[in-house]
């Protein structure tokens, strides 16, 4: 029914020797996305506080 590319979980992690590159790039991408999310989240909160303060 399913035709998987790898026979085991270890093969999926190792990826015929390319796993270290694939997983390191995935980690870098997720770290960058997380940092951008946190940065813009704080900027949005800062801006909303600025507009909501009484004059």
PQR file of N, CA, C, O and H, with PARSE charges and radii, in Angstrom:
ATOM      1  N   UNK A   1       0.826  -1.187   0.000 -0.4000 1.5000
ATOM      2  CA  UNK A   1       0.000   0.000   0.000 -0.0000 2.0000
ATOM      3  C   UNK A   1       0.875   1.256   0.000  0.5500 1.7000
ATOM      4  O   UNK A   1       0.694   2.136  -0.842 -0.5500 1.4000
ATOM      5  N   UNK A   2       1.813   1.343   0.932 -0.4000 1.5000
ATOM      6  CA  UNK A   2       2.728   2.479   0.975 -0.0000 2.0000
ATOM      7  C   UNK A   2       4.092   2.036   0.496  0.5500 1.7000
ATOM      8  O   UNK A   2       4.531   0.925   0.794 -0.5500 1.4000
ATOM      9  H   UNK A   2       1.960   0.628   1.616  0.4000 1.0000
ATOM     10  N   UNK A   3       4.762   2.897  -0.243 -0.4000 1.5000
ATOM     11  CA  UNK A   3       6.108   2.601  -0.712 -0.0000 2.0000
ATOM     12  C   UNK A   3       7.049   3.637  -0.100  0.5500 1.7000
ATOM     13  O   UNK A   3       7.249   4.715  -0.658 -0.5500 1.4000
ATOM     14  H   UNK A   3       4.405   3.799  -0.485  0.4000 1.0000
ATOM     15  N   UNK A   4       7.622   3.294   1.055 -0.4000 1.5000
ATOM     16  CA  UNK A   4       8.502   4.221   1.750 -0.0000 2.0000
ATOM     17  C   UNK A   4       9.884   4.218   1.119  0.5500 1.7000
ATOM     18  O   UNK A   4      10.325   3.198   0.590 -0.5500 1.4000
ATOM     19  H   UNK A   4       7.458   2.418   1.508  0.4000 1.0000
ATOM     20  N   UNK A   5      10.567   5.350   1.170 -0.4000 1.5000
ATOM     21  CA  UNK A   5      11.908   5.472   0.592 -0.0000 2.0000
ATOM     22  C   UNK A   5      12.961   4.835   1.494  0.5500 1.7000
ATOM     23  O   UNK A   5      14.035   4.466   1.019 -0.5500 1.4000
ATOM     24  H   UNK A   5      10.208   6.179   1.599  0.4000 1.0000
ATOM     25  N   UNK A   6      12.669   4.700   2.793 -0.4000 1.5000
ATOM     26  CA  UNK A   6      13.629   4.156   3.743 -0.0000 2.0000
ATOM     27  C   UNK A   6      13.026   2.960   4.453  0.5500 1.7000
ATOM     28  O   UNK A   6      11.817   2.894   4.678 -0.5500 1.4000
ATOM     29  H   UNK A   6      11.797   4.999   3.179  0.4000 1.0000
ATOM     30  N   UNK A   7      13.889   2.013   4.804 -0.4000 1.5000
ATOM     31  CA  UNK A   7      13.417   0.794   5.463 -0.0000 2.0000
ATOM     32  C   UNK A   7      13.343   0.926   6.970  0.5500 1.7000
ATOM     33  O   UNK A   7      12.619   0.172   7.620 -0.5500 1.4000
ATOM     34  H   UNK A   7      14.871   2.066   4.621  0.4000 1.0000
ATOM     35  N   UNK A   8      14.074   1.867   7.533 -0.4000 1.5000
ATOM     36  CA  UNK A   8      14.058   2.041   8.982 -0.0000 2.0000
ATOM     37  C   UNK A   8      14.187   3.519   9.327  0.5500 1.7000
ATOM     38  O   UNK A   8      14.471   4.360   8.473 -0.5500 1.4000
ATOM     39  H   UNK A   8      14.661   2.480   7.005  0.4000 1.0000
ATOM     40  N   UNK A   9      13.972   3.803  10.595 -0.4000 1.5000
ATOM     41  CA  UNK A   9      14.086   5.176  11.076 -0.0000 2.0000
ATOM     42  C   UNK A   9      15.536   5.659  10.989  0.5500 1.7000
ATOM     43  O   UNK A   9      15.787   6.821  10.671 -0.5500 1.4000
ATOM     44  H   UNK A   9      13.742   3.120  11.288  0.4000 1.0000
ATOM     45  N   UNK A  10      16.484   4.772  11.270 -0.4000 1.5000
ATOM     46  CA  UNK A  10      17.902   5.134  11.179 -0.0000 2.0000
ATOM     47  C   UNK A  10      18.295   5.528   9.755  0.5500 1.7000
ATOM     48  O   UNK A  10      19.054   6.478   9.560 -0.5500 1.4000
ATOM     49  H   UNK A  10      16.281   3.828  11.529  0.4000 1.0000
ATOM     50  N   UNK A  11      17.791   4.816   8.782 -0.4000 1.5000
ATOM     51  CA  UNK A  11      18.077   5.162   7.383 -0.0000 2.0000
ATOM     52  C   UNK A  11      17.466   6.516   7.025  0.5500 1.7000
ATOM     53  O   UNK A  11      18.052   7.276   6.255 -0.5500 1.4000
ATOM     54  H   UNK A  11      17.175   4.044   8.940  0.4000 1.0000
ATOM     55  N   UNK A  12      16.308   6.815   7.573 -0.4000 1.5000
ATOM     56  CA  UNK A  12      15.668   8.095   7.295 -0.0000 2.0000
ATOM     57  C   UNK A  12      16.460   9.250   7.906  0.5500 1.7000
ATOM     58  O   UNK A  12      16.534  10.331   7.322 -0.5500 1.4000
ATOM     59  H   UNK A  12      15.832   6.197   8.199  0.4000 1.0000
ATOM     60  N   UNK A  13      17.043   9.029   9.062 -0.4000 1.5000
ATOM     61  CA  UNK A  13      17.860  10.060   9.696 -0.0000 2.0000
ATOM     62  C   UNK A  13      19.186  10.207   8.967  0.5500 1.7000
ATOM     63  O   UNK A  13      19.643  11.328   8.741 -0.5500 1.4000
ATOM     64  H   UNK A  13      16.984   8.151   9.537  0.4000 1.0000
ATOM     65  N   UNK A  14      19.806   9.110   8.599 -0.4000 1.5000
ATOM     66  CA  UNK A  14      21.122   9.121   7.955 -0.0000 2.0000
ATOM     67  C   UNK A  14      21.062   9.590   6.499  0.5500 1.7000
ATOM     68  O   UNK A  14      21.971  10.284   6.044 -0.5500 1.4000
ATOM     69  H   UNK A  14      19.435   8.200   8.783  0.4000 1.0000
ATOM     70  N   UNK A  15      20.022   9.231   5.771 -0.4000 1.5000
ATOM     71  CA  UNK A  15      19.778   9.627   4.382 -0.0000 2.0000
ATOM     72  C   UNK A  15      20.981   9.392   3.470  0.5500 1.7000
ATOM     73  O   UNK A  15      21.397  10.286   2.733 -0.5500 1.4000
ATOM     74  H   UNK A  15      19.283   8.667   6.141  0.4000 1.0000
ATOM     75  N   UNK A  16      21.523   8.204   3.526 -0.4000 1.5000
ATOM     76  CA  UNK A  16      22.660   7.815   2.683 -0.0000 2.0000
ATOM     77  C   UNK A  16      23.841   8.778   2.788  0.5500 1.7000
ATOM     78  O   UNK A  16      24.506   9.055   1.790 -0.5500 1.4000
ATOM     79  H   UNK A  16      21.185   7.478   4.124  0.4000 1.0000
ATOM     80  N   UNK A  17      24.100   9.282   3.981 -0.4000 1.5000
ATOM     81  CA  UNK A  17      25.228  10.173   4.207 -0.0000 2.0000
ATOM     82  C   UNK A  17      24.913  11.648   4.092  0.5500 1.7000
ATOM     83  O   UNK A  17      25.755  12.483   4.424 -0.5500 1.4000
ATOM     84  H   UNK A  17      23.560   9.057   4.791  0.4000 1.0000
ATOM     85  N   UNK A  18      23.719  11.991   3.630 -0.4000 1.5000
ATOM     86  CA  UNK A  18      23.346  13.394   3.451 -0.0000 2.0000
ATOM     87  C   UNK A  18      22.521  13.937   4.608  0.5500 1.7000
ATOM     88  O   UNK A  18      22.168  15.116   4.612 -0.5500 1.4000
ATOM     89  H   UNK A  18      23.035  11.313   3.361  0.4000 1.0000
ATOM     90  N   UNK A  19      22.213  13.113   5.569 -0.4000 1.5000
ATOM     91  CA  UNK A  19      21.346  13.511   6.675 -0.0000 2.0000
ATOM     92  C   UNK A  19      21.869  14.670   7.486  0.5500 1.7000
ATOM     93  O   UNK A  19      21.094  15.529   7.906 -0.5500 1.4000
ATOM     94  H   UNK A  19      22.500  12.155   5.566  0.4000 1.0000
ATOM     95  N   UNK A  20      23.184  14.715   7.719 -0.4000 1.5000
ATOM     96  CA  UNK A  20      23.747  15.789   8.533 -0.0000 2.0000
ATOM     97  C   UNK A  20      23.509  17.140   7.877  0.5500 1.7000
ATOM     98  O   UNK A  20      23.254  18.125   8.571 -0.5500 1.4000
ATOM     99  H   UNK A  20      23.814  14.018   7.378  0.4000 1.0000
ATOM    100  N   UNK A  21      23.587  17.205   6.559 -0.4000 1.5000
ATOM    101  CA  UNK A  21      23.358  18.461   5.849 -0.0000 2.0000
ATOM    102  C   UNK A  21      21.874  18.829   5.857  0.5500 1.7000
ATOM    103  O   UNK A  21      21.509  19.980   6.096 -0.5500 1.4000
ATOM    104  H   UNK A  21      23.793  16.406   5.995  0.4000 1.0000
ATOM    105  N   UNK A  22      21.044  17.854   5.599 -0.4000 1.5000
ATOM    106  CA  UNK A  22      19.600  18.102   5.545 -0.0000 2.0000
ATOM    107  C   UNK A  22      19.085  18.558   6.900  0.5500 1.7000
ATOM    108  O   UNK A  22      18.371  19.557   6.984 -0.5500 1.4000
ATOM    109  H   UNK A  22      21.340  16.919   5.405  0.4000 1.0000
ATOM    110  N   UNK A  23      19.437  17.840   7.962 -0.4000 1.5000
ATOM    111  CA  UNK A  23      18.912  18.159   9.276 -0.0000 2.0000
ATOM    112  C   UNK A  23      19.520  19.437   9.841  0.5500 1.7000
ATOM    113  O   UNK A  23      18.853  20.151  10.589 -0.5500 1.4000
ATOM    114  H   UNK A  23      20.017  17.029   7.893  0.4000 1.0000
ATOM    115  N   UNK A  24      20.777  19.744   9.500 -0.4000 1.5000
ATOM    116  CA  UNK A  24      21.349  21.003   9.976 -0.0000 2.0000
ATOM    117  C   UNK A  24      20.670  22.195   9.293  0.5500 1.7000
ATOM    118  O   UNK A  24      20.429  23.216   9.937 -0.5500 1.4000
ATOM    119  H   UNK A  24      21.319  19.164   8.892  0.4000 1.0000
ATOM    120  N   UNK A  25      20.362  22.077   8.009 -0.4000 1.5000
ATOM    121  CA  UNK A  25      19.654  23.153   7.315 -0.0000 2.0000
ATOM    122  C   UNK A  25      18.242  23.300   7.873  0.5500 1.7000
ATOM    123  O   UNK A  25      17.754  24.417   8.044 -0.5500 1.4000
ATOM    124  H   UNK A  25      20.558  21.247   7.487  0.4000 1.0000
ATOM    125  N   UNK A  26      17.591  22.188   8.154 -0.4000 1.5000
ATOM    126  CA  UNK A  26      16.252  22.258   8.753 -0.0000 2.0000
ATOM    127  C   UNK A  26      16.306  22.965  10.102  0.5500 1.7000
ATOM    128  O   UNK A  26      15.434  23.779  10.406 -0.5500 1.4000
ATOM    129  H   UNK A  26      17.987  21.280   8.015  0.4000 1.0000
ATOM    130  N   UNK A  27      17.311  22.668  10.911 -0.4000 1.5000
ATOM    131  CA  UNK A  27      17.450  23.320  12.217 -0.0000 2.0000
ATOM    132  C   UNK A  27      17.690  24.816  12.054  0.5500 1.7000
ATOM    133  O   UNK A  27      17.105  25.622  12.778 -0.5500 1.4000
ATOM    134  H   UNK A  27      18.020  22.007  10.665  0.4000 1.0000
ATOM    135  N   UNK A  28      18.547  25.191  11.109 -0.4000 1.5000
ATOM    136  CA  UNK A  28      18.827  26.609  10.874 -0.0000 2.0000
ATOM    137  C   UNK A  28      17.566  27.343  10.440  0.5500 1.7000
ATOM    138  O   UNK A  28      17.306  28.452  10.905 -0.5500 1.4000
ATOM    139  H   UNK A  28      19.023  24.536  10.522  0.4000 1.0000
ATOM    140  N   UNK A  29      16.790  26.744   9.564 -0.4000 1.5000
ATOM    141  CA  UNK A  29      15.551  27.369   9.085 -0.0000 2.0000
ATOM    142  C   UNK A  29      14.572  27.561  10.234  0.5500 1.7000
ATOM    143  O   UNK A  29      13.992  28.637  10.375 -0.5500 1.4000
ATOM    144  H   UNK A  29      17.001  25.843   9.186  0.4000 1.0000
ATOM    145  N   UNK A  30      14.380  26.532  11.056 -0.4000 1.5000
ATOM    146  CA  UNK A  30      13.435  26.650  12.164 -0.0000 2.0000
ATOM    147  C   UNK A  30      13.908  27.648  13.207  0.5500 1.7000
ATOM    148  O   UNK A  30      13.087  28.350  13.798 -0.5500 1.4000
ATOM    149  H   UNK A  30      14.852  25.658  10.941  0.4000 1.0000
ATOM    150  N   UNK A  31      15.209  27.730  13.449 -0.4000 1.5000
ATOM    151  CA  UNK A  31      15.733  28.717  14.390 -0.0000 2.0000
ATOM    152  C   UNK A  31      15.515  30.124  13.856  0.5500 1.7000
ATOM    153  O   UNK A  31      15.115  31.015  14.606 -0.5500 1.4000
ATOM    154  H   UNK A  31      15.876  27.160  12.969  0.4000 1.0000
ATOM    155  N   UNK A  32      15.772  30.335  12.575 -0.4000 1.5000
ATOM    156  CA  UNK A  32      15.551  31.654  11.972 -0.0000 2.0000
ATOM    157  C   UNK A  32      14.081  32.045  12.017  0.5500 1.7000
ATOM    158  O   UNK A  32      13.753  33.192  12.321 -0.5500 1.4000
ATOM    159  H   UNK A  32      16.097  29.612  11.966  0.4000 1.0000
ATOM    160  N   UNK A  33      13.206  31.112  11.721 -0.4000 1.5000
ATOM    161  CA  UNK A  33      11.767  31.404  11.785 -0.0000 2.0000
ATOM    162  C   UNK A  33      11.335  31.755  13.202  0.5500 1.7000
ATOM    163  O   UNK A  33      10.539  32.673  13.403 -0.5500 1.4000
ATOM    164  H   UNK A  33      13.473  30.180  11.474  0.4000 1.0000
ATOM    165  N   UNK A  34      11.857  31.028  14.184 -0.4000 1.5000
ATOM    166  CA  UNK A  34      11.519  31.287  15.580 -0.0000 2.0000
ATOM    167  C   UNK A  34      12.009  32.664  16.011  0.5500 1.7000
ATOM    168  O   UNK A  34      11.277  33.407  16.665 -0.5500 1.4000
ATOM    169  H   UNK A  34      12.503  30.283  14.021  0.4000 1.0000
ATOM    170  N   UNK A  35      13.250  33.008  15.647 -0.4000 1.5000
ATOM    171  CA  UNK A  35      13.804  34.311  16.012 -0.0000 2.0000
ATOM    172  C   UNK A  35      13.008  35.438  15.356  0.5500 1.7000
ATOM    173  O   UNK A  35      12.704  36.441  16.001 -0.5500 1.4000
ATOM    174  H   UNK A  35      13.845  32.404  15.116  0.4000 1.0000
ATOM    175  N   UNK A  36      12.672  35.277  14.086 -0.4000 1.5000
ATOM    176  CA  UNK A  36      11.869  36.300  13.397 -0.0000 2.0000
ATOM    177  C   UNK A  36      10.491  36.442  14.034  0.5500 1.7000
ATOM    178  O   UNK A  36       9.998  37.557  14.208 -0.5500 1.4000
ATOM    179  H   UNK A  36      12.919  34.462  13.562  0.4000 1.0000
ATOM    180  N   UNK A  37       9.880  35.337  14.376 -0.4000 1.5000
ATOM    181  CA  UNK A  37       8.567  35.375  15.013 -0.0000 2.0000
ATOM    182  C   UNK A  37       8.633  36.116  16.344  0.5500 1.7000
ATOM    183  O   UNK A  37       7.793  36.973  16.619 -0.5500 1.4000
ATOM    184  H   UNK A  37      10.280  34.432  14.235  0.4000 1.0000
ATOM    185  N   UNK A  38       9.619  35.795  17.167 -0.4000 1.5000
ATOM    186  CA  UNK A  38       9.750  36.449  18.466 -0.0000 2.0000
ATOM    187  C   UNK A  38      10.047  37.940  18.306  0.5500 1.7000
ATOM    188  O   UNK A  38       9.497  38.763  19.037 -0.5500 1.4000
ATOM    189  H   UNK A  38      10.302  35.099  16.944  0.4000 1.0000
ATOM    190  N   UNK A  39      10.911  38.291  17.356 -0.4000 1.5000
ATOM    191  CA  UNK A  39      11.271  39.694  17.129 -0.0000 2.0000
ATOM    192  C   UNK A  39      10.046  40.505  16.704  0.5500 1.7000
ATOM    193  O   UNK A  39       9.772  41.557  17.282 -0.5500 1.4000
ATOM    194  H   UNK A  39      11.357  37.623  16.762  0.4000 1.0000
ATOM    195  N   UNK A  40       9.314  40.030  15.709 -0.4000 1.5000
ATOM    196  CA  UNK A  40       8.169  40.782  15.228 -0.0000 2.0000
ATOM    197  C   UNK A  40       7.007  40.748  16.209  0.5500 1.7000
ATOM    198  O   UNK A  40       6.199  41.676  16.243 -0.5500 1.4000
ATOM    199  H   UNK A  40       9.536  39.176  15.240  0.4000 1.0000
ATOM    200  N   UNK A  41       6.915  39.711  16.990 -0.4000 1.5000
ATOM    201  CA  UNK A  41       5.900  39.661  18.024 -0.0000 2.0000
ATOM    202  C   UNK A  41       6.153  40.750  19.064  0.5500 1.7000
ATOM    203  O   UNK A  41       5.223  41.428  19.501 -0.5500 1.4000
ATOM    204  H   UNK A  41       7.571  38.957  16.963  0.4000 1.0000
ATOM    205  N   UNK A  42       7.407  40.914  19.456 -0.4000 1.5000
ATOM    206  CA  UNK A  42       7.724  41.967  20.421 -0.0000 2.0000
ATOM    207  C   UNK A  42       7.524  43.352  19.816  0.5500 1.7000
ATOM    208  O   UNK A  42       7.087  44.266  20.514 -0.5500 1.4000
ATOM    209  H   UNK A  42       8.163  40.364  19.101  0.4000 1.0000
ATOM    210  N   UNK A  43       7.834  43.526  18.538 -0.4000 1.5000
ATOM    211  CA  UNK A  43       7.618  44.815  17.879 -0.0000 2.0000
ATOM    212  C   UNK A  43       6.135  45.148  17.791  0.5500 1.7000
ATOM    213  O   UNK A  43       5.749  46.301  17.980 -0.5500 1.4000
ATOM    214  H   UNK A  43       8.189  42.783  17.970  0.4000 1.0000
ATOM    215  N   UNK A  44       5.307  44.159  17.510 -0.4000 1.5000
ATOM    216  CA  UNK A  44       3.859  44.385  17.439 -0.0000 2.0000
ATOM    217  C   UNK A  44       3.320  44.776  18.813  0.5500 1.7000
ATOM    218  O   UNK A  44       2.500  45.688  18.922 -0.5500 1.4000
ATOM    219  H   UNK A  44       5.621  43.222  17.357  0.4000 1.0000
ATOM    220  N   UNK A  45       3.776  44.092  19.859 -0.4000 1.5000
ATOM    221  CA  UNK A  45       3.330  44.441  21.214 -0.0000 2.0000
ATOM    222  C   UNK A  45       3.782  45.844  21.589  0.5500 1.7000
ATOM    223  O   UNK A  45       3.020  46.605  22.185 -0.5500 1.4000
ATOM    224  H   UNK A  45       4.442  43.351  19.771  0.4000 1.0000
ATOM    225  N   UNK A  46       5.013  46.189  21.246 -0.4000 1.5000
ATOM    226  CA  UNK A  46       5.541  47.514  21.546 -0.0000 2.0000
ATOM    227  C   UNK A  46       4.737  48.587  20.817  0.5500 1.7000
ATOM    228  O   UNK A  46       4.414  49.621  21.402 -0.5500 1.4000
ATOM    229  H   UNK A  46       5.633  45.571  20.763  0.4000 1.0000
ATOM    230  N   UNK A  47       4.412  48.354  19.555 -0.4000 1.5000
ATOM    231  CA  UNK A  47       3.645  49.321  18.780 -0.0000 2.0000
ATOM    232  C   UNK A  47       2.227  49.441  19.304  0.5500 1.7000
ATOM    233  O   UNK A  47       1.692  50.547  19.365 -0.5500 1.4000
ATOM    234  H   UNK A  47       4.674  47.514  19.079  0.4000 1.0000
ATOM    235  N   UNK A  48       1.613  48.352  19.676 -0.4000 1.5000
ATOM    236  CA  UNK A  48       0.236  48.416  20.187 -0.0000 2.0000
ATOM    237  C   UNK A  48       0.203  49.137  21.524  0.5500 1.7000
ATOM    238  O   UNK A  48      -0.744  49.875  21.794 -0.5500 1.4000
ATOM    239  H   UNK A  48       2.047  47.453  19.626  0.4000 1.0000
ATOM    240  N   UNK A  49       1.212  48.943  22.368 -0.4000 1.5000
ATOM    241  CA  UNK A  49       1.274  49.684  23.629 -0.0000 2.0000
ATOM    242  C   UNK A  49       1.428  51.186  23.363  0.5500 1.7000
ATOM    243  O   UNK A  49       0.844  52.010  24.066 -0.5500 1.4000
ATOM    244  H   UNK A  49       1.981  48.343  22.149  0.4000 1.0000
ATOM    245  N   UNK A  50       2.214  51.527  22.349 -0.4000 1.5000
ATOM    246  CA  UNK A  50       2.434  52.938  22.006 -0.0000 2.0000
ATOM    247  C   UNK A  50       1.145  53.604  21.557  0.5500 1.7000
ATOM    248  O   UNK A  50       0.886  54.749  21.927 -0.5500 1.4000
ATOM    249  H   UNK A  50       2.689  50.857  21.779  0.4000 1.0000
ATOM    250  N   UNK A  51       0.333  52.915  20.769 -0.4000 1.5000
ATOM    251  CA  UNK A  51      -0.916  53.481  20.281 -0.0000 2.0000
ATOM    252  C   UNK A  51      -2.018  53.462  21.333  0.5500 1.7000
ATOM    253  O   UNK A  51      -2.948  54.265  21.258 -0.5500 1.4000
ATOM    254  H   UNK A  51       0.544  51.985  20.469  0.4000 1.0000
ATOM    255  N   UNK A  52      -1.936  52.568  22.305 -0.4000 1.5000
ATOM    256  CA  UNK A  52      -2.996  52.455  23.310 -0.0000 2.0000
ATOM    257  C   UNK A  52      -2.756  53.309  24.544  0.5500 1.7000
ATOM    258  O   UNK A  52      -3.646  53.396  25.391 -0.5500 1.4000
ATOM    259  H   UNK A  52      -1.181  51.916  22.365  0.4000 1.0000
ATOM    260  N   UNK A  53      -1.614  53.934  24.686 -0.4000 1.5000
ATOM    261  CA  UNK A  53      -1.381  54.765  25.876 -0.0000 2.0000
ATOM    262  C   UNK A  53      -2.125  56.081  25.743  0.5500 1.7000
ATOM    263  O   UNK A  53      -2.222  56.640  24.650 -0.5500 1.4000
ATOM    264  H   UNK A  53      -0.891  53.863  23.998  0.4000 1.0000
ATOM    265  N   UNK A  54      -2.646  56.571  26.846 -0.4000 1.5000
ATOM    266  CA  UNK A  54      -3.386  57.844  26.783 -0.0000 2.0000
ATOM    267  C   UNK A  54      -2.428  59.016  26.583  0.5500 1.7000
ATOM    268  O   UNK A  54      -1.282  58.994  27.031 -0.5500 1.4000
ATOM    269  H   UNK A  54      -2.567  56.116  27.734  0.4000 1.0000
ATOM    270  N   UNK A  55      -2.932  60.029  25.903 -0.4000 1.5000
ATOM    271  CA  UNK A  55      -2.103  61.225  25.640 -0.0000 2.0000
ATOM    272  C   UNK A  55      -2.291  62.268  26.697  0.5500 1.7000
ATOM    273  O   UNK A  55      -1.674  63.331  26.632 -0.5500 1.4000
ATOM    274  H   UNK A  55      -3.863  60.046  25.539  0.4000 1.0000
TER
END
